[in-house]
Each structure stands twice: as C-alpha cells, then as structure tokens.
Amino acid sequence: MMLLAILALLAVPRDTLGIYEGWGAFRDPSPLRCFAIARPVGGRGEGFASVATWPREGARSQIHIRLSRARAANARVTLSVGERRFELSGGAADAWAPDARTDRAIVTAMRDGRSMSVESVGANGAPFADTYALKGAATAIDAAAVGCAGR
C-alpha cells in the first residue's frame, strides 16, 4: 500500500533505485537528481518528505517537505526527530532546511530516529502535524546518494 502511495507521487518517468519499508529511492535522468521520499503516516493530502542529491548544483542530502495542507502565512514550520527540533524555512505548502548544515543535522537525526514529525498551523488556523516512520529512511537515503555518485 505504501509503495503504491509513493509511486502515485511520481508523475514523471524515473528510475526506481529501491523501496525500503515506507521509503523509496529514485533517480530522475534530466535534470539529474536522486532522492529518497516517503508519505506521512496515514498518507493525508499531497504531503511528502524527501532527501535529495542534485549533482549539478553540488547539493547533497537536501531536505524538502511538502506539507499535507497549506500553512498560515506567518506560521512556523518545525521538524522534530526524537528530542531534536529544527525550524524550517517555508512557502505556502513547502518547507526546507535554512542551510546545508541543518540539512546534514536533520539527516543525521533521521538515521538514528524512529519517527519524525513536521508541525505548523494551517491556513484555517488549526495546528497540524505530519508524521513519518523512519524505518527504511537511512537505506533509501544511501541508495539515492549512490544513485547519483560520480555523475
């Protein structure tokens, strides 16, 4: 079921590098990028979490979160893994780490964590959280990194 949900997120042709529990690893040929991706537990809305490598841009382990719903204009977006908390930058329905150092810290926390949540306040004023199981995340992140290595 989770595999079908992940594949439904992917509307363009891409190479499947592997499916690991609730996480998938994929490669887009043009522009070349490789990424690990998962939907939130329960799969509400259009939400997903991804960790991407963009060789041409020199980006590695870059976090991108698509929130399951639009957030209020000035609402904070907080990603939590265990006791670690990270404030993300965001648009109306997307969020990302403010810098490469934070990307690395989040990925390190994900490797050791069991779950992560992304919390904000919706455009309707109600708080919400998208929760992700992290089982398989480290393997999918590694498969994505290898998929773009040396390219």
trRosetta pair geometry for C-beta under 8 A, 3 or more apart (Angstrom, degrees):
i j d omega theta_ij theta_ji phi_ij phi_ji
1 4 5.9 -55 -155 33 31 110
1 5 6.6 30 149 -18 64 105
2 5 5.4 -53 -150 36 37 114
2 6 6.4 39 152 -20 68 102
2 21 7.8 -11 89 149 155 53
2 22 4.6 -83 179 -124 155 77
2 38 7.8 -9 -178 -147 117 86
2 39 7.0 -160 -150 43 82 108
2 43 7.8 -162 -116 -64 68 123
3 6 5.8 -53 -149 35 32 110
3 7 6.3 28 155 -15 65 108
3 19 5.4 17 -111 -150 106 154
3 24 7.2 110 -130 -73 66 118
4 7 5.7 -56 -143 40 31 109
4 8 6.3 38 154 -26 64 105
5 8 5.7 -51 -149 30 30 115
5 9 7.1 39 149 -25 59 98
5 39 4.9 -73 138 9 125 152
5 43 5.0 -93 -142 -120 149 139
6 9 5.8 -50 -164 22 37 115
6 10 7.1 21 148 -12 64 108
6 19 7.2 158 63 -122 154 106
6 22 7.8 160 -52 -180 122 57
6 23 7.8 119 -101 -157 146 22
6 24 4.3 132 164 -8 150 135
6 37 6.3 137 -148 100 101 100
6 38 6.9 -44 -95 -118 110 42
6 39 6.4 -138 -77 -15 64 100
7 10 5.7 -64 -156 37 41 109
7 24 7.6 137 -59 -78 64 168
9 37 6.6 -146 97 142 151 140
9 39 6.9 -169 -50 -67 132 103
9 48 5.7 75 -130 -68 150 151
10 14 6.0 -95 -171 31 128 125
10 26 6.6 -174 -108 -109 145 169
10 37 8.0 139 -62 69 103 154
12 28 7.0 39 97 -124 123 111
14 26 4.8 44 133 178 133 116
14 27 6.2 172 -177 78 93 42
14 28 4.9 -50 -113 -88 111 62
14 29 7.4 -174 -125 -9 60 75
15 26 6.5 148 79 -162 54 65
15 27 4.3 -11 59 58 109 98
15 28 7.9 -163 21 -71 78 21
15 29 7.1 87 -14 -50 107 91
15 147 7.4 175 93 -157 121 127
16 19 7.2 -17 -175 -40 118 88
16 24 7.0 -62 -142 -171 91 111
16 25 7.6 97 -172 81 55 61
16 26 5.9 -37 -109 -105 45 79
17 25 3.9 -67 74 111 113 102
17 26 6.0 -162 7 -87 93 20
17 27 5.8 89 -49 -20 112 96
17 34 6.9 46 -31 -153 152 110
17 143 4.6 154 131 152 119 110
17 144 6.3 154 58 -83 155 51
17 146 7.7 151 -169 74 136 94
17 147 4.6 -70 -98 -76 147 136
18 24 7.3 -179 96 -153 46 56
18 25 4.9 17 52 43 81 111
18 139 7.4 -86 112 139 137 102
18 140 6.8 -152 88 -110 98 68
18 143 4.7 -98 36 -153 124 166
19 23 7.5 164 -159 91 52 45
19 24 5.0 -21 -107 -105 73 81
19 25 7.7 -152 -73 20 32 71
19 140 8.0 6 -142 -97 27 110
20 23 5.1 -20 70 70 88 94
20 24 7.5 162 23 -91 68 29
20 25 7.1 36 2 -15 109 103
20 136 3.5 167 128 -161 86 101
20 137 7.7 -161 98 -41 118 17
20 139 4.2 -172 -145 86 164 120
20 140 4.7 -150 41 -54 122 89
20 143 7.2 166 -23 -3 130 138
21 133 7.1 -111 144 114 126 118
21 135 4.4 -138 -171 115 172 91
21 136 2.9 -158 34 -28 106 136
21 137 7.9 -54 63 -29 121 56
22 38 5.1 64 129 -140 92 119
22 39 7.5 -105 176 47 106 71
22 132 7.8 -172 107 -167 134 78
22 133 5.3 87 29 68 146 112
22 135 6.8 79 17 71 97 84
22 136 5.9 153 37 52 56 135
23 36 5.4 10 177 -178 118 103
23 37 6.9 150 -155 72 72 31
23 38 4.6 -54 -97 -65 70 111
23 136 4.3 180 28 116 104 104
23 137 5.0 143 -54 -92 157 50
23 139 7.4 143 77 67 127 83
23 140 3.7 -119 129 -13 121 157
23 141 7.9 -33 163 -31 150 69
24 36 7.1 165 84 -152 39 56
24 37 5.6 -24 63 61 88 83
24 38 7.3 149 15 -78 71 60
24 140 6.3 85 91 -136 9 130
25 34 7.1 16 -179 178 90 96
25 35 7.3 -171 -146 98 56 35
25 36 5.1 -26 -95 -96 77 73
25 37 8.0 150 -92 15 31 71
25 139 8.0 -108 -33 123 130 69
25 140 4.4 -172 -54 -158 95 72
25 141 7.6 -141 -97 -47 112 15
25 143 3.7 144 63 93 176 117
25 144 4.5 -140 -148 -56 102 80
25 147 6.5 170 155 -22 112 140
26 34 7.0 -175 94 -149 44 59
26 35 6.0 -14 60 60 85 77
26 37 6.8 -18 15 13 113 117
26 144 7.2 4 43 -105 42 99
26 147 7.9 161 123 144 17 173
27 32 7.4 -13 -174 -155 95 74
27 33 7.4 175 -151 90 55 41
27 34 4.6 -19 -101 -101 79 87
27 144 7.5 167 -71 -137 75 67
27 147 4.5 -146 -68 163 120 129
27 148 6.7 169 -121 -62 107 82
28 31 7.0 39 111 74 114 46
28 32 6.8 172 90 -136 71 27
28 33 5.0 10 47 53 108 84
28 34 7.6 -159 21 -75 66 40
28 35 8.0 16 -5 9 99 104
29 32 6.3 -22 -166 -92 31 70
31 54 7.4 30 123 -149 117 97
31 56 6.2 -75 -177 18 118 144
32 54 7.6 130 98 -150 68 54
32 55 5.6 -20 105 36 120 113
32 56 6.5 123 56 -22 96 103
32 148 6.4 134 157 -128 105 104
32 151 5.8 -132 169 133 156 134
33 52 5.6 2 178 -172 113 115
33 53 6.6 166 -158 83 64 52
33 54 4.9 -17 -108 -99 100 71
33 55 7.7 -160 -95 8 48 74
33 148 7.0 -17 -155 -89 25 143
34 52 6.9 155 84 -153 42 65
34 53 4.9 -5 59 54 90 103
34 144 4.2 161 142 -171 98 75
34 145 6.9 179 97 -68 131 18
34 147 4.0 156 -129 86 145 115
34 148 3.9 -147 4 -31 126 110
35 50 4.9 11 176 -175 127 114
35 51 6.4 160 -155 79 75 42
35 52 3.9 -25 -96 -99 106 80
35 53 7.0 -170 -74 19 58 63
35 144 5.2 28 -140 -144 4 143
36 50 6.5 162 82 -152 50 62
36 51 4.8 1 51 51 100 96
36 52 7.9 -152 27 -71 58 46
36 137 6.5 107 148 -157 142 62
36 140 3.6 115 -135 129 117 102
36 141 4.5 -72 -4 -75 152 53
36 143 7.1 107 -84 57 101 91
36 144 4.7 -120 -40 -17 78 138
37 48 5.6 8 -171 174 100 126
37 49 7.1 166 -148 85 54 48
37 50 4.3 -12 -98 -100 85 94
37 51 7.9 -161 -68 23 50 59
37 140 7.7 -123 23 159 39 139
38 48 6.6 162 83 -156 35 80
38 49 5.6 -10 59 56 86 92
38 50 7.9 168 19 -79 56 54
38 132 5.6 106 99 -150 128 116
38 133 7.6 -127 173 59 150 70
38 137 6.9 -64 -20 -94 141 92
38 140 7.7 125 -48 67 101 167
39 43 4.6 30 139 -112 137 79
39 47 6.5 104 -154 93 71 77
39 48 5.4 -50 -95 -100 56 79
39 132 8.0 176 107 -111 26 92
40 43 6.4 171 69 -82 68 26
40 44 6.2 -33 74 35 124 83
40 47 4.9 7 -7 103 116 131
40 48 7.6 -131 -21 -94 72 33
40 49 7.6 95 -67 -15 71 99
40 68 6.0 -53 16 -61 146 125
40 130 4.0 -100 -93 -170 146 94
40 131 5.8 92 -162 56 97 44
40 132 5.7 -85 -115 -72 57 72
41 115 7.8 -18 -27 -139 134 120
41 131 4.8 -30 29 91 114 95
41 132 6.6 180 -22 -104 83 25
41 133 5.8 93 -73 -26 108 91
42 131 7.8 63 13 54 107 95
43 47 8.0 -176 -156 61 37 93
44 47 6.3 29 81 19 74 122
44 68 4.6 44 99 -162 100 141
44 69 7.9 -33 133 -36 116 95
44 130 7.3 -135 56 -112 108 92
45 68 3.8 125 50 -170 131 76
45 69 5.8 -136 -84 -59 166 68
46 66 6.0 -73 122 141 89 127
46 68 6.9 154 50 -136 50 46
46 93 7.6 32 76 163 118 139
47 65 7.7 -7 -159 179 88 79
47 66 5.5 -177 -136 100 42 80
47 67 5.8 -43 -106 164 100 21
47 68 3.4 -42 -36 -73 130 72
47 69 7.8 -33 -56 -15 110 52
47 130 5.0 -147 179 -125 157 150
48 65 7.5 -168 93 -150 47 47
48 66 4.9 29 42 42 76 109
49 63 7.5 -28 -168 -159 89 86
49 64 7.6 157 -158 86 44 52
49 65 5.3 -11 -108 -108 74 78
49 66 7.9 -142 -67 28 35 66
49 116 7.4 98 -110 82 172 126
49 118 7.2 169 -83 -26 113 134
49 130 7.8 168 -45 119 103 125
49 132 5.3 -40 13 -71 142 159
50 63 7.5 146 84 -155 53 42
50 64 4.9 -11 62 61 99 95
50 65 7.8 -176 24 -78 66 37
51 61 5.6 -15 -176 -149 107 59
51 62 6.9 147 -160 66 53 38
51 63 6.0 -19 -102 -94 72 58
51 64 7.9 178 -81 21 28 71
51 107 6.0 103 -136 -101 141 108
51 110 7.6 -146 -58 57 144 167
51 137 7.8 87 4 -174 135 96
51 140 8.0 119 48 108 112 96
51 141 5.0 -8 85 -114 143 101
51 144 6.8 148 93 63 87 153
52 59 7.0 22 105 117 90 118
52 61 7.9 139 64 -130 33 11
52 62 4.9 -37 64 62 83 95
52 64 6.4 11 1 4 118 116
52 144 7.2 -100 -123 164 40 141
53 59 6.6 177 -150 101 39 72
53 60 5.2 13 -119 -122 91 57
53 61 6.9 17 -76 -37 83 42
53 62 7.3 148 -82 12 32 91
53 144 6.0 156 9 139 108 96
53 145 5.6 120 -43 -108 149 57
53 147 7.8 151 53 69 128 88
53 148 4.6 -171 102 53 126 147
54 57 4.2 9 114 38 120 111
54 58 7.5 -12 91 40 83 26
54 59 4.1 29 44 50 100 110
54 62 6.9 -10 2 14 102 141
55 58 7.5 28 -174 -74 32 32
55 148 5.1 -160 -43 172 111 114
55 151 5.1 -136 -39 89 173 86
59 62 4.6 -2 168 -39 118 135
59 100 7.7 -144 -134 -102 71 106
60 100 7.9 55 56 -148 76 111
60 145 7.1 51 -155 -121 98 102
61 103 5.4 138 113 148 87 109
61 104 6.1 82 96 -91 139 58
61 107 4.6 -42 -172 -45 127 160
61 141 7.0 41 -115 -168 91 116
61 145 7.4 -2 -61 -82 84 115
62 96 7.3 -1 172 -157 89 116
62 97 7.5 -140 -156 36 60 109
62 100 7.7 -53 -95 -111 82 73
62 103 5.4 -44 -115 -133 43 147
63 79 7.7 -49 169 -49 151 173
63 88 7.7 -107 111 -117 127 119
63 96 5.8 152 93 -148 78 65
63 97 4.7 82 47 -18 119 104
63 102 7.9 -81 25 117 131 88
63 103 5.2 -167 -2 -124 94 80
63 106 5.3 -1 -58 85 149 152
63 107 7.3 -151 -62 -53 101 85
64 94 6.8 -24 -169 -165 89 105
64 95 7.8 147 -161 80 45 47
64 96 5.3 -16 -105 -94 60 100
65 77 7.4 175 76 169 139 137
65 79 7.0 -168 -47 -83 152 120
65 88 6.7 -10 28 -167 130 171
65 94 6.7 146 82 -162 58 53
65 95 4.4 -15 62 62 111 93
65 96 6.9 -173 19 -72 77 47
65 118 5.3 155 -164 -110 153 163
65 130 7.7 156 -171 68 115 138
66 93 6.3 21 -164 138 71 94
66 94 5.7 -28 -105 -102 59 75
67 70 7.2 122 89 -95 125 18
67 71 5.9 12 100 -38 176 102
67 77 7.3 -109 -74 -122 125 127
67 90 7.7 43 -31 -151 127 132
67 93 4.9 -132 51 -164 99 63
67 94 6.9 -136 1 -74 87 22
67 95 6.5 72 -47 -7 101 106
67 118 6.8 -133 -105 120 80 130
67 120 6.5 -36 -125 31 142 139
67 130 6.6 -169 -144 -15 58 138
68 128 6.9 -118 64 144 110 138
68 130 4.9 152 -15 -85 114 120
69 93 7.2 -119 135 -122 20 102
69 122 5.0 -5 109 -122 128 113
69 123 7.2 -127 148 12 99 92
69 128 6.2 56 41 48 122 167
70 92 5.1 -22 -142 164 98 93
70 93 4.9 -62 -98 -73 61 96
70 122 6.7 81 81 -158 58 74
70 123 4.4 11 102 -26 105 125
71 75 4.7 -126 169 64 108 128
71 77 6.6 -86 -79 -74 171 101
71 90 6.6 17 44 134 146 146
71 92 6.7 179 42 -173 73 40
71 93 6.9 158 0 -94 80 45
71 120 4.4 -43 -119 141 128 142
71 121 6.3 88 -159 72 86 51
71 122 6.1 -93 -117 -115 45 32
71 123 6.5 115 133 -50 10 69
72 75 4.0 96 60 -28 92 116
72 120 7.6 -171 27 157 79 99
72 121 4.7 -21 13 101 121 100
72 122 6.5 70 -34 108 82 22
72 123 5.5 152 -80 -105 53 37
72 125 6.5 70 -76 -87 133 46
73 123 7.9 67 -32 -117 65 79
75 120 4.9 94 133 -175 125 93
75 121 3.9 -149 -121 47 138 94
75 122 7.9 27 -16 -13 171 13
76 87 6.2 -58 -166 -140 112 102
76 120 6.6 -155 91 -121 47 77
76 121 7.9 61 41 5 61 95
77 87 7.2 110 75 -164 59 58
77 88 4.3 -54 97 64 109 105
77 89 7.7 -17 49 84 119 8
77 90 4.5 93 -3 -38 141 144
77 95 4.2 -130 129 -111 162 148
77 118 6.5 0 -176 -175 95 96
77 119 7.4 162 -154 79 48 44
77 120 4.7 -20 -101 -78 70 117
78 85 5.8 -15 -171 -166 112 99
78 86 7.0 147 -159 74 60 45
78 87 5.9 -35 -102 -101 73 58
78 88 7.1 -178 -94 9 20 87
78 118 7.2 166 84 -152 43 49
78 119 5.0 -16 61 58 94 95
78 120 7.3 160 18 -70 68 64
79 85 7.5 148 79 -158 49 49
79 86 4.6 -18 62 63 97 101
79 88 5.6 72 -16 -37 106 117
79 95 7.6 173 -48 120 107 134
79 106 6.4 19 106 -127 144 123
79 116 6.3 7 -177 175 91 115
79 117 7.4 173 -151 89 49 43
79 118 5.1 -16 -100 -100 74 79
80 84 6.8 157 -153 86 54 57
80 85 5.2 -16 -101 -103 83 71
80 86 7.6 -176 -76 22 37 71
80 116 6.4 169 85 -157 49 67
80 117 5.1 -5 55 56 100 87
80 118 7.9 -177 18 -79 70 33
80 119 7.1 19 -2 -1 112 111
81 84 5.0 -9 64 62 82 108
81 86 8.0 16 9 0 94 109
81 106 7.1 130 -4 -152 136 65
81 109 3.9 125 81 142 140 117
81 110 5.9 -103 -115 -75 155 52
81 112 7.8 103 147 70 121 82
81 113 4.1 -98 -175 -64 102 159
81 115 7.7 -171 -131 98 65 40
81 116 4.4 -26 -88 -102 84 99
81 134 7.5 69 -136 -63 109 149
82 109 6.6 -141 29 -168 106 102
82 112 7.2 -34 -17 106 145 99
82 113 5.1 -137 -27 -110 98 100
82 114 7.7 95 -70 22 88 79
84 105 7.6 -162 -172 155 141 101
84 109 4.6 -104 55 -120 155 146
86 97 6.8 -34 163 -114 135 91
86 102 6.0 130 -154 -168 124 108
86 105 6.9 154 -92 99 129 114
86 106 5.6 -47 -12 -83 169 102
86 109 7.9 -167 -28 25 123 154
87 98 7.5 17 97 -23 82 122
88 95 4.0 65 126 172 139 113
88 96 6.1 144 -167 64 105 18
88 97 6.2 -69 -121 -86 81 38
88 98 7.2 -176 -148 -37 38 76
88 118 7.5 -8 7 -141 146 106
89 95 6.7 159 81 -154 41 68
89 96 5.8 -26 62 65 91 74
89 97 7.4 36 16 136 91 12
89 98 4.9 111 -30 -89 111 75
90 94 6.2 174 -151 93 74 50
90 95 3.9 -27 -94 -98 103 81
90 96 7.4 151 -87 16 55 61
90 120 7.6 -22 18 -100 178 147
91 94 4.6 21 43 50 105 93
91 95 7.6 -149 25 -68 61 47
92 123 7.9 16 -165 -69 92 120
95 118 6.8 166 57 -163 144 132
95 120 7.8 -171 -55 -54 144 138
97 100 7.7 112 104 -89 127 16
97 102 3.9 -177 -171 101 116 109
97 103 4.4 -171 52 -64 154 67
97 106 6.0 -138 -78 -6 131 138
98 102 5.6 64 45 18 75 152
99 102 5.3 96 58 10 71 100
99 103 7.2 -121 107 -6 40 89
100 103 5.2 -47 -149 32 39 119
100 104 6.5 40 154 -19 67 101
101 104 5.9 -54 -155 35 31 110
101 105 6.5 29 150 -17 65 107
102 105 5.5 -52 -144 38 37 112
102 106 6.2 39 155 -21 67 104
103 106 6.0 -60 -152 35 27 110
103 107 6.4 22 155 -15 65 108
104 107 5.9 -56 -146 38 31 108
104 108 6.3 34 154 -21 65 106
105 108 5.7 -52 -148 35 31 114
105 109 6.5 30 153 -17 64 105
106 109 5.7 -56 -150 38 31 110
106 110 6.3 35 150 -24 66 105
107 110 5.4 -49 -145 33 34 116
107 111 6.6 42 153 -27 63 99
107 141 6.4 145 -151 -157 110 156
108 111 5.8 -50 -156 25 31 114
108 112 7.1 9 154 -1 62 108
109 112 6.2 -72 -155 46 34 99
109 113 5.6 32 154 -30 72 120
109 116 7.7 100 118 -96 107 119
110 113 5.6 -61 -132 35 28 112
110 116 6.3 -35 -105 -43 84 140
110 134 5.6 -167 -167 -137 74 127
110 137 5.3 -99 163 127 112 143
110 138 7.0 167 120 -70 89 75
110 141 7.4 114 102 -40 132 150
111 137 7.5 -134 -89 98 44 103
111 138 4.5 82 -125 -98 76 117
111 141 7.6 -91 -79 48 91 147
113 116 5.9 75 114 -60 153 87
113 134 4.9 88 94 14 87 167
114 133 7.5 -41 161 -151 64 66
114 134 5.8 172 174 43 14 109
114 135 7.4 12 -152 -49 63 82
115 131 5.9 5 176 -176 121 98
115 132 6.4 160 -160 83 70 49
115 133 5.6 -41 -103 -109 87 42
115 134 5.8 -157 -88 -6 27 95
116 131 7.3 167 87 -152 40 55
116 132 5.0 -10 59 58 86 102
116 134 6.1 82 -11 -62 93 113
117 129 4.8 2 -177 -178 120 114
117 130 6.7 157 -156 79 64 44
117 131 4.6 -24 -99 -99 89 73
117 132 7.3 178 -83 17 39 71
118 129 6.8 155 75 -156 42 62
118 130 4.8 -8 54 55 97 97
118 132 7.8 40 -8 -9 96 108
119 127 6.8 6 -172 -175 98 101
119 128 7.2 -180 -144 93 60 43
119 129 4.4 -20 -95 -100 84 89
119 130 8.0 -166 -72 22 42 61
120 127 7.4 -175 103 -146 30 65
120 128 6.5 -12 65 59 69 81
121 125 6.5 -14 172 -155 109 30
121 126 7.0 167 -159 86 71 23
121 127 5.2 -46 -102 -93 70 60
121 128 7.5 125 -123 15 24 74
122 125 6.8 -34 76 32 77 21
122 126 5.1 -3 40 62 117 75
122 127 7.3 176 0 -109 82 9
122 128 5.3 57 -43 -5 106 121
132 137 7.8 80 142 -77 118 133
133 136 7.9 45 115 31 97 98
134 137 4.4 -55 -162 6 69 135
134 138 7.7 53 165 -25 96 81
136 139 5.6 -63 -158 45 52 111
136 140 5.8 51 148 -22 82 109
137 140 5.8 -62 -146 40 29 109
137 141 6.1 31 157 -21 68 107
138 141 5.7 -53 -146 36 29 112
138 142 6.4 28 155 -17 63 107
139 142 5.7 -55 -148 39 31 111
139 143 6.3 32 153 -21 65 106
140 143 5.6 -51 -143 36 32 112
140 144 6.4 34 155 -19 64 104
141 144 5.9 -55 -151 36 29 111
141 145 6.5 29 151 -19 63 106
142 145 5.6 -54 -148 36 33 112
142 146 6.3 31 155 -16 67 105
143 146 5.8 -55 -146 40 31 109
143 147 6.2 41 151 -30 63 107
144 147 5.4 -50 -148 29 31 120
144 148 7.0 6 162 1 62 104
145 148 6.7 -75 -157 46 29 91
145 149 6.4 50 147 -55 66 98
146 149 5.2 -33 -144 -3 38 123
148 151 5.3 -96 -168 39 59 123
